[in-house]
Amino acid sequence: MAILKQNDEFNADALKEKIIGIASDMVMHDSGFHDHKFKAQLLYAPSGCMTVTTSDRQFVLPPFRMLWIPANEIHRVNFRNIVAYRSVYFDNEYAEKYMDSSLKVLHVNSLLKEIIERICFWEWTALNTAQKSLLNVFWDEIKQAPEEKLKLRMPTDRRFKRIVEEWTIRTSIPPMLKNLAEKTGAVEKTITRIFKKETGLSYQEWRQQWRLQRSIELLVDGNSIGEVSHILDFSSDSAFIEFFKKHTGSTPLQYLMKNE
């Protein structure tokens, strides 16, 4: 096992073990864009919330979601509050026996949560009989875990790629379309066309999805409905609750309670 400190360096590709679990409590972390050539990765936080950005998508990972990252997938992990970081790396040849090579967000039930926790604190040695049996349960549960669909396509156009990354890192709210046009020098129709082509959403729709992801992160971090409403520039608490329910089918409190 490895219990990492905030500034420790770690390279899973340099280790030959079939399964490598690490654990850490971190705050204000930014991994930068990177990939793992020989390892698939399972990323999970039993407390706190992570934002993961790939070359073309962004995911938010509260404690009831985990992210399966296949080998060679470029990604970046950000979080701004204290997060109980858990990561399990699997030798790619071993992982391919159980999982396909697609990036996916899966729901974490209570059993998976406990199994992941155990794996992250195993010694990096040959697996014993009990550990092998537990891994069989782990893979069975992974295969049955519902896939979460809440993801945000990211624009790849050079005029917007960098500024969108800054919104994620600094958590500044994406501006209204008119203000974005003034800032970038692109006309509103051009922005709308590019976002629709590259993300499947108009800029206004994309901005709303960004706010939804950020609201989940803020709620998981312990902010009140009033605080989230203010941070994300809603006209009132009720406007935020209505927005959240429209997109998730639940009020913010219901959403958190049903996923505990």
N, C-alpha and C positions, 0 to 999 in steps of 0.2 A: 504494500500500500504506500501511498505518498500523501502526507498532509502538507499542503503547500502554504507558504506564507505569501503575503501580498505581492512581493516583488521577486519571488522565486521564478527561475526559468525552468521550463519543462518541455522535453521533446519526445513525444511518444514514438515517433519513427525510429529513434535511436535505440529503442528497447526491443528485445526479441520475444518477450513473453506473449502468449496468445491472448491473454486478457489482463488489462492494466486498469485498476481503479484509482482515482485520486479524489481527494476531498479538501475543501478549503472554505474559510469564511473570508470574503473579500468585500471591499467597498470601492466605488468609483473606479471600476475596471474597464479597460479598453484593450482587447487582445490585438487589435489591428487585423487587417486581412491576411489570412494564411490558409494553408491546407495541410492535410496529412496524406502522404504518398502511399503508405502501406497499412494504414489503420482506418477502420470505420469508427465513428464516435457516437456515443449516446450522451446527450447533454441534458442535465436536469438540476433543478434547485428545489429542495424540500421547503425552503422559506426564501422570500424575496422574489424578485422578478428580473429576468434577463431579456434583452433585445438582441436578436441575432439577424445579421444582414448578410446575404449572399450576393452574388454578382447581379441578381435580378429580382430578389425577393427580400422581404423583411418579416420576421416572426416575433411575437411576444410570448415569453415562456413564464407564466405564473406557476405556482407549485403543483397545479394539476395537469401540466403539459410537459412533455419531453420531446426533444428533437433528435431524430436519427439522421446522422450526417455521413454519407458514404465517403469512401476514400477519394481523394483528389477534388473534393468540393470546396471551393474557396469560400470562406466565411469569416465573419467578425462578430465578436461577442462584446456587448456593452451592458453595464449596469451602473446605477448611480447611487444605490442605497446598499445596505449590508445584505449580502446574498450568501446562502449556504450552498456553495458551488459543488456539484457532483458531476464527475465525468468518467465514463468507462470507455476504454479503447479496446477494439477487437481486431486481431489480425485479419486482414482483408479476406484471405482465402477461407478462413474459418467463418467469418461473418456472412459471406456469400452463400453459405449452406442454408442460412435461415432467413436472410433479408435480401430483397432486391436492391438495386443500386440507385434508388430514388430517395431524394430528400423528403422527409415527412415529419409532421407533428402528430404525436399520439397522446391520447388521454392516459393519465397515470392513475390507476386505482390503488387502494391501500396495500394490496399484496405486492404490486410492482414497486411501490415506494419502499417497502421493507426489504425487498430483494436487492434493489439497487443500492440501498444503504449498506447492506452486508458486503456486496461485491466491492464497493469503494473502500472498504476497510480490510479486505483480504490481503494477506502477504503475497508478494509476487513469486510464488513457487508453484511446483506441480500441483494440480488440483487433486484433492482427496475425494473419496466416494460421496460424501455428503455435499460437497460443493458441486460436483457433477450433477447430482440429483437436483439440486437447487437451480442449476442452469437449465435443466430440462423444463422445469416449471416456468422459469423466466422466459424462455423462448415461446412456450405455449401461450403465456399471457401477452407477450408482445404481438404475436400473430392475431390475437383476438381484440387487441386494444383498438378502440374507435379512432379513426383519423380525424384530426381537427382541421377545419377548412379556413380558419381565420388567418389569412396571410395577405400581404400587401405587395403587389408587383412594383418594382422600382424602375424608374426610367433609366435608360442607358445612354441617351443623348448627352453628349459632352457638355452642352449648355446648362443642363439641369442635374447631372449626376453628382457633381461635387457639392452643389448647394443643398441637395436632398440629403447627402451624407452629413452635412453640418447640422441639419435639423435633428437628425437622430442623435448625434454626439452631444450637441448642446441643448437638446430638447426644446429649441425654440419652435413656436407654432408656425407651420407653413402659412404664408400670408394669403390674403384674398387674391383672386386671379389678377385683378387690376394692379395691385401692388407688386405682384411677381413680374408682371409685364414691365413695369417701370424699372424694377431692379435689374432685370436681365437684358432689357432692350428688345425682347421678342414681343411681337404683337399677340394679343389674346387668342386669336384664331390659331396661330401657329402653336402656342402652348397647348391649347385644347386638342389639336390634331395629334401632336407628339404624344401626349399622355394617353389619349385614346388608343393610339397605335401600339404603344409600348407597355401599357399597364392594363388595357381593357376598360379603363375608367376615364371619364372626363376629369379635368383637374379638380373641379369642385367635389366630385364623388371621391376622388383619391384623397383629397384633403380631409374629408369626413372619415374615411377609413383610417387615416393616420391618427386623427383625434381619438377614434375608438380604441385603437391599440394603445395609445398613450394613456387613455383613461383607465384601462385595465391595469397597466403598470402602476399608475398612481394609487388606485384603490388597493391593490395588493400591498403596496408600501405603507398603507395605513392612513392615507389622506381621507378626510371626510368628503361627503358629496359636495358640500359647499366649497371646500378647498379645490376639488377637482374642477368644479364648474367655473371657478374663478381663474384657475391656471390655464384652462383651455378656452377661455373667453366665451363662455355661454352667457346668454342674456339673463338667465336665472337658474336656480337649482332644478326647478320643475322642467325647464327646457332641456337640461342635461339628462334628467331621468327619462324623459320622453324619447330623446335621441338614443340613449343607450338601449332602452327597451325595444325600439324599432329595429335595431341592428342585431340584438342578441335574443330577443324574445323574453327577457327578464329585466327587472329593475336591477340597479347595481348591487343592492344588498342581497336580492334573491340569487343573483349570479354567483356571488362569492359564497353564499351559504350552501348552494347545491353542489358546489365543487370542492367543499371542504373535505 
